[in-house]
Amino acid sequence: MDVRFVTRNAEAADEQKEFMEKKLSKVERFFDKILDVQVVLDYKRGMNIVEITANANGLVMRGEDHSPDMRKAFDKALKNIERQVKRHKDYLNDRTHIKTRDISFDLPSDIFGDSRDQDDSSPTDIVKVKRFPVSVMMPAEAARQMDLLGHSFFLFRNGESGGFNVVYRRNDGGYGLLEPLE
């Protein structure tokens, strides 16, 4: 497992990095398919922020936490990763627990009917651009990946149709699937 450290507005001593690497190696006991881990250490507004991103053979798991103490923030973020790894391993061991009838990918009929007037006086600026690889997967897999990342939507290439789709979390707790018309 390859561990990379990225520091932003923070300094990490070698013994802290060794401590973090030692703790991260224990995650590999739970799940041996973790290829690489990136640990981002940041310091903002008096808080140490630790973000851990693990690549488990194409599946991205992410944990982030903050604390005045760097080690406490790291431990909390690592617990998030461990929870996700255990959940994913349980999923791989028992794939029968996913019932596609429980996941709703229906779009509400009124989603495109509501055309709100946008205020043209205040232009919207794009403040961040993020690039990432788009994986080929089924909608149920994309919903799981979205949950593991903790995001409210996820872009993927549909394995059935081959087109780009978006899975999103609905306010009622279900999932939605956006498919563009060709």
N, C-alpha and C positions, 0 to 999 in steps of 0.2 A: 504494500500500500504506500503510495507516494503522498507525502504531506507537504503542502506549500503554505507559507505564512505571508500574509499581506498586511502591512501596517499603514494606518492612516492616522495622523495626528497622535500616534502613540508609539511608545518604545517597549520592546519586549526583550528581557534579558535572556541569555542562553539557557539558564536553568529553568525559566518559565517555558521556553519552547520545548525543552526536553521533557518537562512535566506534562505538557499538552500532548506531545507525541506518544508518551507512555500511556496516557489515558486513552488516546485515540486507538492505540494498538489493541486495547481490550475490546473495542467494538468489533474488531475483526474476528474475535472468537464467536460472536453471535452470528455473523454473516461474512463468509470468506470471499464473497464476490465484489467487495468494495475495491475499486481500482485506485482512486485518488481522493484526497480530501483537501479542501482549501479552507484555511482559517483566516478570517479577516478581523484584525484587531483595530478598533477605532476608539477615539476619546472625544466626546462631545458633551458640553454643558455639565461637566463634573462627573460624568458617567463613562465607564468603560463598556464598550459595546463589542460583543464577540459574535461573529456570524460564522457558522460551520456549514459548508456545503460538501456533501459526499456524493460521489458518482459510483453507483453500484451497478456496473455493467449496463449503463444507459439509463438507469433510473436515478433521478436526482432527488436527494433528500437534503432538507435545509433546516437548520435550527439557529435561532438568534435570541440573545438575551442581553440584558444590561445590568450593571451593578457598579457601585463605587470601587469594589475590589475586582481585579481582573480574573482571579481564580474562581471567584463565585460566579461571575458572568459566564466563564468558560464551562464550569460544571453544569449550570442550568441549561446552556445551549447543547451540551453533550447529552444531557438527559432527554432533550427533545429528539435528538438524532437516534439515541438508543431505542426510544419508544417507537419511532418510525421504522427502524431496522427490524425490531421484533414483530411489529405489525405486518411488515412486508414478508418476513420469513414465515409467519403463520399463514399468510395468504398463499404463499407458494406451496406450503405443506398441505393445505386444505382448500383447493380452488372451488370446491362445491358450495362454499358459503355465499358466493355471489349469485344472486338471482336476478336475471336481467329484467324480470317483470316488476321488480321493486324500484328500478331506476327509470324515471320518466324523462324522455328526451323530446317531449312535445313542446312546441312553441306556442305561447299564448296568442290568440287571434288578434288581440289588441296591441301587440308590441310595436307594429309598424304603423298603426292608425293614429297614434298620438304624435302629432307634429307640433312641437313647441317652438315658439318664436325665440330665436336666439338674439341676444343683444349684440349688434354689430359694433357698438361703440367701444367695447373692450376686446381687443384681439386676444386669442388664446395662443400662448407660446408653448412650444414643445421644450420641456426642460430636461428631458432625459431620453436617450435612445439606447435601447438594449437589443443586442443581437444574440440569437441562440439557434442551435440546430433544431429543425422540426423533424420529429420522429414519426414513423409510420406505426399506427396502432389502432385498435378498436376503440369505440367510444367509451366502453366500460373501463378499459385500461387508462384512457385519458382522464376520466373522472377520478380514478384512484391516484394517478400522478398529480392531479390538481390538489387533491386532499393532502397528499404527502408534502407538497410544497407549501400548503397553507394559503393558496391563492384563491381568488373568487372566479377566475376563468383560466382556460388553458387552450392554446392553439396547437393543432396537430394535423397530420395528414391521415385521412381515413383509410384504413386497410381494405375496406370494401369498395368504396367509390373512387379512391385515389385522389380526391379533392381535399382542399384545406377546409377544416372545420374548427369550430370553437365550442368547447364544453364550458358551461357556466353554472354557478350555484344560484338557485332561485331563492327568493325570500321565504317561500313556504317550506324550504328544506330540501326540495327535490333538485334535480339537475335538468338543464336545458342544453340542446344541441343546435348550433347555428350552421346551416349548410347553404352556401351561396348557390343561386340559380345559374345555370350554365347557358 
